[in-house]
Amino acid sequence: RSVPKIGRYLGNASDLVWPTVNATVELASDKENATINITAKEEKNGINKIEIWLLGEKIKEYTYDNIKTEVTVNPPYIATQNGKYTIKAYGDLMASTTVEVTGIMPGIEFEPNGNTTWEKEHSTKIKVQETEEKIKSMKYQWTNSVTEPVDNTFTEICNDGDTICKNGVTGQYYLWVLLETENGTIAKRRSEAFKFDNEGPNITSFTATKYSETGITLSATAQDNKSSIVKFEFYVDNVLKGTETCTATTSSISKSKTITGLSTGSHSCKVIVYDAKNNNSTKTTSGSTKLYVWDTYNVNTATKYVKDSGYINTTISQENYSSLNVTNEVSFNEDYGFGTNATTNMFFGGWWQYDSWRSKKYAVFSNMVYVQYTGNNSVTGTTGKKYYVYDVKKYTCSRKTVYIKGTNRNSVIASPNINQYPVNGNLNNIWYVRRNKPE
């Protein structure tokens, strides 16, 4: 036999006070869940507990310290299943109300739900969390935005338990699944972001600098803020000439390689930069080895008489000197040559002071040069000029055509051959002046 349970004494019916309880339901716009807003009040004894029941099971409980003002469940209860929910509010007595949640679409679990590691390819398994709504169809698409795609853009069909793969893109992408139930309700579910990297590093600069007559220095700067840079390959004329590696980094990084043993002249240059996922980018430029450079000028010519190496010591007396035919003075430079009479190409002249410190004098007569080293006596020649007349050295002379750099700068000529043109001099009536270093 069952024994009757004895409840506590409640008193007169007129003295009993029941709580009031209210609940409303708001379905989320994405239909993933619903919000149940709950309020309760019992002014005499206060609210001490609120419970939420579903299918005969208590699924949530809130406790209070006999609050006599209106109690609001905060935050509101989020329902993830369709069904009839019973809300119970307790004071000294208990009151309840029932609300029904409908329209929640089945949820989807993504395994994994996003991935923050940059990869060339990602995949995720989709698993439907069944509700009372029965799935009629499922479609999917990948987008690089959290903006919800419109329904007619879903074309790929999938099923519960499928593994969806994606590759060939770069950036953050999301997997969207479109669900349609048998009663025609449509909802969309989205994964968290998957990070894809199928793009090579950004090469910000690449230069080819002349290094030597047979060498070029290649320098590159690059950055990859996804998978990180790991390697630089340097090519000349499509032949790999050197590799520079580095610890994987997303920072901007520069590498250089000097390549020697090249033929002198121009070359095609290339760099390939790789990231940690073997994505790569290429940049090309043209470069050349160093060339020797000459500035060219016009050439001026002059006829000079050059003192020969031998000389004869002699002294010219006043009488002998005065008998010489002195017609004009000419200049003479020991290191370079003599002036000459433009008409006869013969030496004529009188003494000319070349070096005042040494008091050295020169006279030129009939293809002979007379050089005075000592003495200070002088006579007056037939032209009325005074000349030193004794203690001289007499030289023989030779005629010579000399070439002098002109003042007109014509052009610049470059060559890999250091001996192709004079360092500073005449060649084929062009005066070449080579610069100190190759370009």
KOLKE-918753 format. One record per residue (C-alpha): x, z negated, y negated. Coordinates in steps of 0.2 Angstrom, whole numbers, plus 5000, padded with zeros to 4 digits. Layout:
XZY...
//
This chain:
500050005000500650034982500749894971499949914953501249914939500849794925501149864908501449754893499949684883499449804869498149694861496549764853496349944853496049934834497749864832498750004841499850124831500450284839501950384831501550564824502750704830502850884824503851034830504051214825505051354833506151494824506851634835508651684830508751864823509951914837508751834849510051734858509251574855507851484845507851334833506651194837506351084821505750914825505050774813504250604818503550454809502850274813502650174798502250004806503549984819504750124816505450264827506750214839506950364850506550554852506650654868506550834873505950884890505951054899505151084916504950904919506750864915507350764900508650884892509050794876508850614868509050544850509050364847508650274830508550094824506750074821506650194806504950174798505150324786504950504793506350554805507050734805508150784820509750844812510450964816508951044824508951074843509551244848508551314863509451444874508051464886506251524885504951394891503751254885504751114877503950934876504450834862504150644864504350514849504450324853503950174842503050034851502050174858502450354862501750514856502150694861501950874856502251034865503051204859503351364868504951464865504851654869505851804865507551734869508551884877509751864891511451814886513051894891514751814896516251914892517751874903518951864893517951854877519151934866521051934866522251904851523751974860524152154854524052274869523852454872522352424883521052284885519652254898518352124900516952094913515152074907514051944916512151934911511451754909509651784916508151714907506351744910506551914902507052044915508352174910507752354911509452444904511152404897512252514886513852474877515052534864516652474855516752464836518052394824516752304814515652154816514252254808512852274821512752464827511152554826510252574843510452754845512352744844512352664861512652794874513752724888512852644902513352484911512752354923512952164926514652134933515452284926517252284919517352384903519052454898519652524881521352604875522052734863521552644848522352524835521652374827520352244831518852304841517352224848516252264863514452274859513052274873511252334870509952254881508252314884506952204894505552274904504252224891505252334878506152194868507852254862509352144857511252164855512652054861514452064854516152004861517551924850518952034844520152124855521852174847522452354852524052424847524352614851525252654834527152664831528052554818527952604800529652684795529852644776531452734773532752844782534352904774535853004779537452964769539053064769540452954778541853074780542353254783541653234801540453084799538753034793537952854791536152844796535152704789533252664793532052524788530452494797529052364800527752334814526552184810525752204827526852214843528452194833529952314832531252304846532352464845533052604834533752774841534752884830534953074833535953214825535453384829534253314842535653234852535553044854537052974845536652784845535452644849535152484839534152344846533452184839532452034844530552074843530052044825528552084813529652074798530352224789532052264797533452384793534752464805536252584802537352684813538952784808539152944818540853024819541553174828540353294820540753464814540953474795539453534786537553504786536553424801534753384805534553194807533153094816532752914819531452844832530852664831530052574845528952424846528752304860527352404868528452564868527452644854528552744843528752834826529952964821530653014804531853154800533053204786534453324783536253264780537953324779539753264781540853244766541553404757543053424746542553474729543453574715542953614697543353784692543953844675544554004667546454044667547554084652549254174654550854164644552554234645553954104645555854104646556453974658558253894656559353934671560253794680562053834675562753824658564453854649565153724637565653804621565853764603565253884589566253884573565453904556566154084556565454124573563754044570563554134553563854304561562354284573560754374569559554234566557754304563556554164567556353994575555653974592555053824602555853764619555353634632556653594645555253554658554153704655554953844647555353934630554354024617554654204615554554344602552954424606553554594600555254614609555054474623556854434618557454264612557754254593557854094584558753954576558953774579557353674584557253484585556553444602556953264603557253174587557853014596559253104605559453224590559453364603559453544595559153714603559453894597559054054606560054214604560054374614559354294630560554144629560053974624561253854614560953674616561753554604562153374610563253304596563753344578562953334562563753474552562753624547562853784538561553894530561154044540560654224533558854164532559254024521558953894534560253764539560853754557562053644567563553744572564653664585564753564601563453664611562953704629562553884632561253924645560654084653558754124654557454204665555854274660554254204668552354224667551454054667549654004670548753874660547053794663545753864651544353764642542853854650542253754665541353884676540653804692540853674706541453734724541453624739542353654755542753554771544553614770545653514759546953654758545753794754546053784735547453714725547353534721547653584702548153754699547853944699547154054713546654234710546454204692545354044694545953874690545453744702545453554699545053454715544153284713545053134720543853104734542553204744540753204739
//
